[in-house]
Amino acid sequence: MLRVNGELVHPDLIEETFSRIKAAAEQETQGSCCERDPEFREKAEDEVADSILIAQEAEKRHPEIPEQEVKPKLKELIDKYREHGASWEMLEAERDNMRYEISASLRMEKLISDLLGDDDQATPEEVQAFYHEFEKDYRIAAEARCLHLIKPIAEHKSLPELYQKMCLLREEALAEGADFTEIAKRETEKSTNEIDLDWIDLDRPTNPFESILFSLREGEVSPVMAYENAFHLIKVIGVKPGHTTPLEEVRKEVEDRALARKKRRALQALADTLRPHAKIERGPQ
């Protein structure tokens, strides 16, 4: 149970927040974090309590939203639902809920405007700083395209003989004038007979296949690789180096993200000032 200034919070809101926080932690650590559930639940309750405090403050400052501001937003929302097949009967039944949500959204916009004042845009300096902080988000991974010859180990009786066969095929592929495409078509034991793996992103540099693939230059033939119960031989036929998208090409996106963070920080700062004076009650469900 969670009450914020007497307002009872629906348990589903806490559960959704808890699940999001836990999932983010598990994605970061690439493992289960069940032992940290109490910590995540406390964070979820804190986050939800802050959001309620902010909403309460927005309603306190802007209790009534003028009809002339609500009406066009309501029409826009109804039109959007109609485009997706919603019936008039359903929309009429939900009209009050939609009006409430629109009013709440407008209150929040007005609250943010109160907090930011004239500082309601991301400055060029803030945009530049955000871009450098999250530069990895705009990094385009290196790509390589290769032809592929595979022989599954399980389909052969003698492992040394199979390896020796692959070494001989590599020697053939390295010979002057050799056609790797024809060699691969003739020798590959892939069920689909596919030999062109198309473009592959470098996103797993510790993967044995990718580590060798991206160490080769265009036109080079790999050593014989043992990977996933098979021997592999590849020839690189294309390379696209990794690069970072210049700020000017993604400026609008970066501006939007920087401004969104600015708004979040302003709201969090407000919550920090409201929390010490709030009545927050926690208890069993």
C-alpha positions in Angstrom: 0.0 0.0 0.0 1.3 3.5 -0.9 -0.5 6.8 -0.1 0.8 10.2 -1.1 -0.8 13.1 0.8 -3.8 10.9 1.3 -4.0 9.7 -2.3 -4.0 5.9 -2.6 -1.8 4.7 -5.4 -3.0 1.8 -7.5 -0.7 -1.2 -7.0 -0.5 -1.9 -10.7 1.4 1.4 -11.2 4.0 0.3 -8.7 4.3 -3.2 -10.2 4.8 -1.7 -13.7 7.5 0.6 -12.4 9.1 -2.2 -10.5 9.2 -4.4 -13.5 10.8 -1.7 -15.7 13.5 -0.9 -13.1 14.3 -4.6 -12.6 14.4 -5.3 -16.4 16.8 -2.4 -17.0 19.1 -3.7 -14.2 19.0 -7.2 -15.6 19.7 -6.0 -19.1 22.7 -4.1 -17.8 24.2 -7.0 -15.9 23.0 -9.7 -18.4 21.8 -11.8 -15.5 19.0 -12.3 -12.9 18.7 -9.7 -10.1 16.0 -11.4 -8.0 18.1 -10.9 -4.8 17.7 -7.1 -5.4 13.9 -7.2 -5.6 13.5 -5.3 -2.2 15.8 -2.5 -3.5 14.0 -2.3 -6.8 10.6 -2.2 -5.1 11.7 0.6 -2.9 13.0 2.5 -5.9 9.7 1.9 -7.7 7.7 3.3 -4.7 10.0 6.3 -4.5 9.6 7.0 -8.3 5.8 6.6 -8.2 5.5 8.8 -5.1 7.5 11.5 -6.8 5.3 11.3 -9.9 2.2 11.7 -7.7 3.7 14.6 -5.9 4.5 16.3 -9.2 0.9 15.6 -10.5 -0.6 17.0 -7.3 1.5 20.1 -7.6 0.5 20.6 -11.3 -3.2 20.3 -10.2 -2.6 22.8 -7.4 -1.1 25.4 -9.6 -3.4 24.8 -12.5 -6.7 23.4 -11.2 -8.8 24.4 -14.2 -7.7 24.0 -17.8 -9.7 26.3 -20.2 -12.1 24.5 -22.4 -10.6 26.2 -25.5 -7.4 24.4 -24.8 -8.9 21.0 -24.1 -11.4 21.0 -27.0 -8.9 20.9 -30.0 -6.8 18.3 -28.2 -9.9 16.1 -27.7 -10.9 16.4 -31.3 -7.4 15.5 -32.4 -7.5 12.4 -30.2 -10.9 11.3 -31.3 -9.9 11.7 -35.0 -6.9 9.6 -34.3 -9.0 6.8 -32.8 -11.5 7.0 -35.6 -8.7 6.5 -38.1 -7.9 3.3 -36.3 -11.5 2.0 -36.5 -12.8 3.1 -33.1 -16.6 3.3 -33.0 -18.5 6.4 -31.9 -20.1 4.4 -29.1 -16.8 3.5 -27.7 -15.4 7.0 -28.0 -18.5 8.5 -26.3 -18.1 6.1 -23.4 -14.4 7.1 -23.1 -14.9 10.8 -23.6 -14.7 11.8 -19.9 -11.5 9.7 -19.5 -9.9 11.2 -22.6 -10.8 14.7 -21.4 -9.3 13.9 -18.0 -6.0 12.7 -19.5 -5.8 15.7 -21.8 -6.3 18.1 -18.9 -3.6 16.2 -16.9 -1.2 16.4 -19.8 -1.9 20.2 -20.3 -1.4 20.8 -16.6 2.0 19.0 -16.8 3.0 21.2 -19.8 2.1 24.3 -17.8 4.0 23.1 -14.8 7.1 22.5 -16.8 6.7 25.9 -18.4 6.5 27.4 -14.9 9.7 25.6 -13.9 11.8 26.4 -17.0 10.5 29.9 -17.7 12.5 31.4 -20.5 15.0 28.5 -20.4 12.6 26.2 -22.2 14.8 25.1 -25.0 18.0 23.1 -25.2 20.9 25.5 -25.8 23.6 24.8 -28.4 26.0 24.1 -25.5 23.5 21.6 -23.9 23.0 19.9 -27.2 26.7 19.5 -27.8 27.3 18.2 -24.3 24.4 15.7 -24.6 25.7 14.5 -28.0 29.2 13.8 -26.5 27.7 12.1 -23.4 25.6 9.8 -25.6 27.9 9.6 -28.6 27.8 5.8 -28.5 24.1 6.0 -29.4 25.0 7.5 -32.7 27.8 5.1 -33.5 27.3 3.1 -36.6 28.9 -0.4 -36.2 31.4 -1.7 -38.7 30.0 -4.1 -41.2 31.5 -6.9 -43.2 30.1 -9.2 -46.0 31.6 -12.6 -46.6 31.2 -15.8 -48.6 31.0 -18.8 -46.4 31.9 -22.5 -46.5 30.8 -24.8 -43.7 31.3 -28.4 -42.8 29.4 -29.6 -39.6 31.6 -31.8 -37.4 28.8 -34.3 -36.5 28.4 -35.4 -40.2 32.0 -36.7 -40.4 33.6 -39.7 -38.7 37.2 -38.4 -38.4 37.8 -34.9 -37.0 41.5 -34.7 -38.0 40.6 -35.8 -41.6 37.8 -33.1 -41.8 40.2 -30.4 -40.5 42.8 -31.5 -43.0 40.2 -31.3 -45.8 39.3 -27.8 -44.7 43.0 -26.8 -44.8 43.3 -28.1 -48.3 40.3 -26.2 -49.4 41.8 -23.0 -47.9 45.0 -23.7 -49.9 42.9 -24.1 -53.0 41.1 -20.8 -52.2 44.4 -19.0 -51.7 45.8 -20.1 -55.1 46.1 -17.4 -57.8 43.0 -17.1 -59.9 40.9 -19.2 -57.5 37.1 -18.7 -57.4 36.0 -18.9 -53.8 32.3 -18.8 -54.9 32.7 -22.0 -56.9 34.7 -23.7 -54.2 32.1 -22.8 -51.6 29.2 -23.9 -53.8 30.9 -27.2 -54.4 32.0 -27.9 -50.9 29.6 -26.3 -48.4 27.4 -28.6 -46.4 24.9 -26.1 -45.3 21.3 -27.4 -45.8 20.3 -24.3 -47.8 23.5 -24.2 -49.8 23.7 -20.5 -48.9 27.2 -19.2 -49.2 26.7 -15.4 -49.1 26.1 -14.3 -45.4 25.3 -10.7 -46.5 26.2 -7.8 -44.3 27.0 -8.6 -40.7 27.3 -5.9 -37.9 30.1 -6.0 -35.5 28.2 -6.2 -32.2 29.8 -9.2 -30.6 33.6 -8.8 -30.8 34.2 -11.7 -28.4 32.3 -14.0 -30.7 35.0 -16.2 -32.4 33.4 -15.9 -35.8 33.0 -12.1 -35.7 36.5 -11.6 -34.2 38.1 -13.3 -37.1 35.7 -11.9 -39.8 36.4 -8.3 -38.7 40.2 -8.8 -38.5 40.3 -9.6 -42.3 40.7 -7.1 -45.1 38.4 -7.2 -48.2 39.5 -10.0 -50.4 41.2 -12.0 -47.7 40.4 -15.7 -46.9 40.2 -16.6 -43.2 42.0 -19.4 -41.4 40.0 -22.5 -40.8 37.7 -21.7 -37.9 36.1 -24.1 -35.4 32.9 -22.7 -34.2 29.5 -24.1 -33.1 30.3 -27.7 -33.9 31.5 -27.0 -37.4 34.5 -25.9 -39.4 34.2 -22.6 -41.3 36.1 -20.9 -44.1 35.1 -17.4 -45.2 36.2 -14.8 -47.7 35.5 -11.2 -47.1 33.9 -9.5 -50.1 33.0 -6.1 -48.5 33.9 -3.9 -45.5 32.2 -0.8 -44.2 34.2 0.8 -41.4 32.4 1.9 -38.2 31.8 5.6 -37.7 29.9 8.1 -35.6 27.0 10.0 -37.2 27.9 13.7 -37.2 25.9 15.9 -34.9 24.5 18.0 -37.7 22.8 14.9 -39.2 21.1 14.1 -35.9 20.8 17.5 -34.4 17.0 17.6 -34.2 16.9 14.2 -32.4 19.7 15.3 -30.0 17.9 18.6 -29.3 14.7 16.7 -28.5 16.5 14.3 -26.2 18.4 17.0 -24.4 15.3 19.1 -23.9 13.4 16.0 -22.6 16.2 15.4 -20.1 16.1 19.0 -19.1 12.4 18.8 -18.3 12.8 15.5 -16.4 15.5 17.1 -14.2 13.4 20.1 -13.5 10.5 17.9 -12.4 12.8 15.8 -10.3 14.2 18.9 -8.6 10.6 19.9 -7.9 9.9 16.5 -6.4 13.0 16.8 -4.2 11.6 20.0 -2.7 8.1 18.6 -2.3 9.0 15.3 -0.7 10.2 16.5 2.8 6.8 18.2 3.3 4.7 15.4 1.9 2.9 12.7 3.8 4.0 9.4 2.3 2.5 6.3 3.9 3.8 2.8 3.0 2.4 -0.5 4.2 1.5 -4.1 3.2 -0.9 -4.6 0.3 
